[in-house]
Amino acid sequence: MELSQIRNRWNEVLDALLAKDRVTWLAFFDARLADFDGKVLTLDFSDSRKLGSAHEYSQTRVKQLRLLQSTILELLGLDVEIAER
């Protein structure tokens, strides 16, 4: 699958995330799909840093990334790793 194909279906992924977990949806709804090399999907958060700065969200972020990965696998059939920048 190409990045453009993932972009075309990204709203489906976000809708499914919203149905599963609103907080996870909030964490990813404004991410830009920056790159996909066939395995790693890179999300760009340069315009917004919702879970950054002085707060510790590492355990929550791991859960959110796993939920995003499982939703992409479920809807798109892609077993991807997620990278953030």
C-alpha positions in Angstrom: 0.0 0.0 0.0 1.2 3.5 -0.8 1.1 6.6 1.4 -1.5 8.1 -0.9 -3.8 5.1 -0.4 -3.4 5.4 3.4 -4.2 9.1 3.2 -7.3 8.3 1.2 -8.6 6.0 4.0 -7.2 7.9 7.0 -10.6 9.3 8.0 -11.8 5.7 8.2 -9.0 5.0 10.6 -9.8 8.1 12.7 -13.5 7.3 12.8 -12.7 3.8 14.0 -10.3 5.2 16.7 -13.0 7.6 17.8 -15.5 4.7 18.3 -12.9 2.8 20.3 -11.2 5.6 22.4 -11.9 9.3 22.2 -8.6 10.3 23.9 -6.6 8.3 21.4 -8.5 9.9 18.6 -7.7 13.3 20.1 -4.0 12.4 20.1 -3.9 11.5 16.4 -6.7 13.4 14.6 -4.4 16.3 13.7 -1.4 14.3 12.7 -0.1 14.6 9.2 0.8 11.4 7.4 4.4 12.3 6.5 5.9 9.1 5.1 5.4 5.3 4.7 8.2 3.0 3.7 6.2 -0.1 3.5 6.6 -0.8 7.3 7.0 2.4 9.2 4.2 5.1 9.0 5.6 8.4 10.1 3.2 10.9 11.6 4.1 14.6 11.7 3.0 16.7 14.7 4.9 19.8 13.9 1.8 22.0 14.0 0.5 20.7 17.3 2.1 19.0 20.3 -0.9 17.8 22.2 0.9 15.4 24.6 4.3 17.0 24.8 6.0 19.4 27.1 6.1 19.2 30.9 3.7 16.3 31.4 4.6 12.6 31.4 2.4 10.7 29.0 4.7 7.9 28.0 2.5 5.0 29.3 -0.6 6.6 27.8 1.2 7.1 24.5 2.2 3.5 24.3 -1.4 2.4 24.6 -2.5 5.0 22.0 0.1 3.9 19.5 -0.9 0.2 19.9 -4.5 1.1 19.4 -3.7 3.1 16.3 -1.6 0.2 15.0 -4.3 -2.3 15.6 -6.9 -0.1 13.9 -4.7 0.3 10.8 -4.2 -3.4 10.7 -8.0 -4.1 11.1 -9.1 -1.6 8.5 -6.2 -1.5 6.0 -4.5 -4.9 6.5 -1.2 -3.2 7.2 1.0 -4.2 10.2 2.9 -1.0 10.6 5.3 0.6 13.1 4.5 4.2 14.0 7.2 6.9 14.0 6.6 10.4 15.2 8.3 13.7 14.5 
